Amino acid sequence: MDKKRIANHAIFWLMWISGFTIIQSIGFGISDYLSWLVYYLVTLPLFMVHTYAIAYWLVPKYFFNHRFIQFSVWILVLLILASVFELLISNEIVWKLMKPENIQQGNYFSWQNILINGIGNEYIIVVFLSFKVIRFWNSKVGEKAKLINQKLLTEIELLQYQSYPRFILNVMDRLENLAEAKSPQTSEMIIKLSNLMTNMQTGRKSVKIPVQKEIDLISSYVEIQRMSLPEACKVEFLAAGDFKGLDIPPFLFFQLVEEGFLVLDDFSENTEFTILIKAEPNYLLCSITIWKDKALNRTFNIDVVDNCRKFLNYFYSENHKVMSNFEINFVEVAIEIYL
């Protein structure tokens, strides 16, 4: 048996007994509270059997299967049976012992009285089914949200695994260009690339990594890229603030920086690339800015921005903002996270 479900039912019936005892007795003396309490305790088994028979047998078997005529007949039968037993218990047991003035005079088993009393007792069915519908709706909403989060997490894991080989290919292209040009920096670049790949390999297996580690990865990557870029292309990386205790998904900022360098590829004209990561209390900012005195030869891949949004939607829900501005000679992308 589901202990949580049993507890929920026990709480429901306890609230029903206490709530309606107060409603029936409010404004009267303590004896009235006691009389109505005894009434609801004694009739509780009857109301429970009646309620569960409708909620767990009648509704699933007939109503959900569109057998409405049978459903209506059984509703009437159960209403009459419950009303007869309730009239019998209340008049012959409860009110005789606790409050004789509440005993109904004359023939309380008349059909009119049975139907009126039965309809009046159906409020418990309405209340119980309302709680059941609300609980069912909440559970379905929770299941839907869980499925959406699971789907989003799967997409994020795929994005993390895709970003690593893409990074390798991009850097290998730069390394190949250095090797073909017989640059003396080729050996140094290989060493730095090896260290960066090792750090990235460990980082991509984590759900989150310290912001400082992400900064170190970006700093190493910037150094590697500077080795193959012309002097006319200026790259500036700034990190400001206290990053202690701050964690983010791996490569959240890195992928923006990587795409920024792809935009700079094969540029010899005057170009400026600025990377800023800044931390303030309950706030984290990452922005990249690319400016060139002429039109950019390559556009910034908007899919990278969309990928960042997926990370942010999963890990930070509505506590983030993504801003982008793409012009013919200017690119700006900024991520704000509210911690």
C-alpha positions in Angstrom: 0.0 0.0 0.0 1.1 3.5 -0.8 1.6 5.1 2.7 1.6 8.6 1.2 -1.8 7.9 -0.5 -3.2 6.5 2.8 -2.0 9.6 4.6 -3.7 11.9 2.0 -7.0 10.1 2.4 -6.8 10.2 6.2 -6.1 13.9 6.1 -9.0 14.5 3.7 -11.5 12.6 5.9 -10.2 14.3 9.1 -10.6 17.7 7.5 -14.1 16.7 6.3 -15.2 15.7 9.9 -13.7 18.7 11.6 -14.7 21.2 8.9 -18.4 20.2 8.7 -18.6 19.7 12.5 -17.7 23.4 12.8 -20.0 24.5 10.0 -23.0 22.7 11.5 -22.3 23.8 15.1 -21.0 27.4 14.7 -22.9 29.8 16.8 -24.2 27.1 19.2 -23.0 25.6 22.4 -20.4 22.9 23.1 -23.0 20.2 23.2 -23.9 20.9 19.6 -20.2 20.5 18.6 -20.1 17.2 20.4 -23.3 16.0 18.8 -22.3 16.8 15.3 -18.8 15.3 15.9 -20.4 12.0 17.0 -22.7 12.1 13.9 -19.9 12.5 11.4 -17.8 9.9 13.2 -20.6 7.3 13.3 -21.6 7.9 9.7 -18.0 8.1 8.4 -17.9 4.4 7.3 -21.1 4.9 5.3 -19.9 8.0 3.6 -16.5 6.4 2.8 -18.1 3.3 1.2 -20.5 5.5 -0.8 -17.7 7.9 -1.9 -15.2 5.2 -2.9 -17.8 3.1 -4.6 -18.6 6.0 -6.9 -15.1 7.3 -7.4 -13.2 4.0 -7.8 -15.8 1.7 -9.2 -18.7 3.5 -10.8 -16.9 6.4 -12.5 -14.1 4.2 -14.1 -16.4 1.4 -15.1 -19.3 3.3 -16.6 -18.6 7.0 -16.9 -15.1 6.7 -18.5 -16.5 4.1 -20.9 -19.3 6.3 -22.0 -22.0 4.0 -20.5 -24.0 7.0 -19.2 -27.3 5.3 -18.8 -25.9 2.6 -16.5 -23.9 5.2 -14.7 -27.1 7.3 -14.0 -29.0 4.2 -12.8 -26.2 3.2 -10.4 -25.9 6.7 -9.1 -29.6 6.7 -8.3 -29.4 3.3 -6.6 -26.4 4.2 -4.5 -27.9 7.6 -3.6 -31.1 5.9 -2.3 -29.2 3.2 -0.4 -26.8 5.8 1.2 -29.7 8.1 2.1 -31.8 5.2 3.7 -28.8 4.1 5.9 -27.9 7.7 6.8 -31.5 8.4 7.9 -31.6 5.2 9.9 -28.3 5.8 11.6 -28.8 9.4 12.4 -32.4 9.2 13.6 -32.3 5.8 15.4 -28.8 6.0 16.9 -27.0 9.4 16.9 -29.8 11.8 17.5 -31.6 9.5 20.0 -28.4 9.4 22.1 -27.0 12.9 21.5 -29.7 15.3 20.4 -33.4 14.0 20.4 -34.7 17.4 19.0 -32.9 16.6 15.7 -35.0 13.4 15.1 -37.2 13.9 12.1 -40.9 13.7 12.9 -43.3 11.4 11.0 -42.2 9.0 8.3 -38.6 10.0 7.5 -38.5 7.1 5.0 -40.8 8.8 2.6 -39.5 8.8 -1.0 -39.4 12.6 -1.0 -37.4 12.7 2.1 -35.0 9.9 0.9 -34.3 11.7 -2.4 -33.9 15.2 -0.8 -31.6 13.8 1.9 -29.6 11.7 -0.6 -29.1 14.7 -2.9 -28.0 16.7 0.1 -25.4 14.1 1.0 -23.8 14.1 -2.5 -21.7 17.1 -1.6 -19.1 14.8 -0.2 -18.8 13.1 -3.6 -18.4 16.5 -5.3 -15.7 17.6 -2.8 -13.8 14.3 -3.0 -13.9 14.1 -6.8 -12.8 17.8 -7.0 -9.7 17.0 -4.9 -9.1 13.9 -7.0 -9.3 15.9 -10.3 -7.0 18.6 -9.0 -4.5 16.0 -7.8 -4.6 14.2 -11.1 -4.1 17.5 -13.0 -1.2 18.4 -10.8 0.4 15.0 -11.4 0.0 15.3 -15.1 1.5 18.8 -15.1 4.4 17.5 -13.1 4.9 14.5 -15.5 4.8 16.8 -18.5 7.4 19.2 -16.9 9.6 16.2 -16.0 9.4 14.9 -19.6 10.3 18.4 -21.0 13.2 18.7 -18.6 14.4 15.2 -19.5 14.2 16.0 -23.2 16.0 19.3 -22.6 18.7 17.5 -20.5 19.2 15.0 -23.3 19.6 17.8 -25.9 22.1 19.5 -23.6 24.2 16.4 -23.2 24.3 16.0 -26.9 25.3 19.6 -27.3 28.1 19.1 -24.8 29.4 16.1 -26.7 29.1 17.8 -30.1 30.9 21.0 -29.0 34.1 19.0 -28.0 34.8 17.5 -31.5 33.9 20.8 -33.2 36.4 22.6 -31.0 39.1 20.0 -31.9 38.5 20.5 -35.6 38.7 24.2 -35.4 41.9 24.3 -33.4 43.5 21.6 -35.7 42.8 23.8 -38.7 44.7 26.6 -37.0 47.5 24.2 -36.1 47.7 22.9 -39.6 48.1 26.5 -40.9 50.9 27.1 -38.5 52.7 23.9 -39.5 52.4 24.7 -43.2 53.8 28.1 -42.6 56.7 26.5 -40.6 55.9 28.8 -37.7 58.3 28.4 -34.7 55.2 28.6 -32.5 53.8 25.2 -33.7 55.5 23.2 -31.0 54.3 25.6 -28.2 50.8 25.5 -29.7 50.7 21.7 -29.6 51.7 21.6 -25.9 49.1 24.2 -25.0 46.4 22.5 -27.1 47.2 19.2 -25.3 46.8 20.8 -21.9 43.5 22.4 -22.9 42.1 19.2 -24.3 42.9 17.4 -21.1 41.1 20.0 -19.0 38.1 20.1 -21.3 37.9 16.3 -21.3 37.4 16.3 -17.5 35.1 19.3 -17.5 32.6 18.0 -20.0 31.8 15.0 -17.8 30.3 17.3 -15.1 26.9 18.8 -14.9 28.4 22.1 -13.7 32.0 23.3 -13.3 33.3 26.3 -11.4 33.2 29.6 -13.3 36.9 30.0 -12.6 37.6 26.8 -14.5 35.6 28.0 -17.5 37.6 31.2 -17.4 40.9 29.2 -17.3 39.7 27.2 -20.3 38.8 30.3 -22.3 42.1 32.0 -21.3 44.1 29.0 -22.6 42.0 28.9 -25.8 42.5 32.6 -26.4 46.3 32.2 -26.0 46.2 29.4 -28.6 44.2 31.4 -31.0 46.4 34.5 -30.6 49.3 32.4 -31.9 47.8 32.0 -35.3 46.0 35.4 -35.7 47.6 38.4 -37.4 48.8 41.4 -35.3 46.1 43.6 -36.9 43.5 41.4 -35.1 43.3 42.5 -31.4 41.9 40.1 -28.9 41.2 41.2 -25.3 40.0 38.9 -22.5 38.8 40.4 -19.3 37.6 38.6 -16.1 36.5 40.8 -13.2 34.8 40.0 -9.8 34.8 37.2 -7.2 34.0 33.9 -8.9 34.4 31.8 -5.8 31.5 29.4 -5.3 30.0 30.1 -8.7 29.3 27.2 -11.0 27.9 27.0 -14.6 27.3 24.3 -17.2 30.5 23.3 -19.0 31.4 25.3 -22.1 28.4 27.7 -21.6 30.6 30.8 -22.3 33.3 28.8 -24.1 31.1 28.1 -27.1 30.4 31.8 -27.6 34.1 32.6 -27.6 34.9 29.7 -30.0 32.3 30.9 -32.5 33.7 34.4 -32.1 37.1 33.2 -33.3 35.5 31.4 -36.2 34.1 34.8 -37.3 37.7 36.2 -37.1 39.1 33.4 -39.3 41.4 34.5 -42.1 41.1 38.2 -41.2 44.1 40.5 -41.7 42.2 43.8 -41.6 41.8 45.8 -38.4 39.5 43.8 -36.1 38.8 43.9 -32.4 37.5 41.0 -30.3 36.6 41.7 -26.7 35.6 39.0 -24.2 34.3 40.0 -20.8 33.2 37.8 -17.9 32.1 39.7 -14.8 30.7 38.6 -11.4 28.8 40.7 -9.0 26.6 39.7 -6.0 23.8 37.5 -7.4 24.8 38.3 -11.0 27.0 36.9 -13.7 27.8 38.4 -17.1 29.5 37.1 -20.2 29.7 39.2 -23.3 31.6 39.0 -26.5 32.1 41.9 -29.0 33.6 41.8 -32.4 34.2 45.0 -34.4 35.8 45.5 -37.8 36.4 48.6 -39.8 34.9 46.9 -42.8 32.1 44.3 -43.4 32.6 41.0 -41.7 33.3 38.1 -44.1 31.5 35.6 -42.0 28.4 35.9 -39.9 28.0 34.7 -36.3 26.2 31.3 -36.1 22.9 32.0 -34.5 22.6 28.3 -33.6 25.3 28.8 -31.0 23.1 31.4 -29.3 20.2 29.1 -29.4 22.3 26.3 -27.8 23.2 28.7 -25.0 19.5 29.4 -24.4 18.8 25.7 -24.0 21.5 25.5 -21.3 20.1 28.5 -19.6 16.5 27.4 -19.8 17.3 24.2 -18.1 19.7 25.3 -15.4 18.4 28.8 -14.7 14.8 28.7 -15.9 13.7 32.4 -16.1 16.7 33.8 -14.1 18.6 34.8 -17.2 18.7 37.0 -20.2 20.3 36.6 -23.7 21.0 39.6 -25.8 22.4 39.7 -29.3 23.1 42.4 -31.9 24.4 41.5 -35.4 25.4 44.2 -37.8 27.4 44.2 -41.1 30.7 44.9 -39.2 29.7 44.3 -35.6 28.7 41.4 -33.4 27.6 41.5 -29.8 26.3 38.6 -27.7 25.7 38.9 -23.9 24.4 36.4 -21.3 23.2 37.7 -18.0 22.5 35.1 -15.2 20.7 36.2 -12.0 21.9 33.9 -9.2 
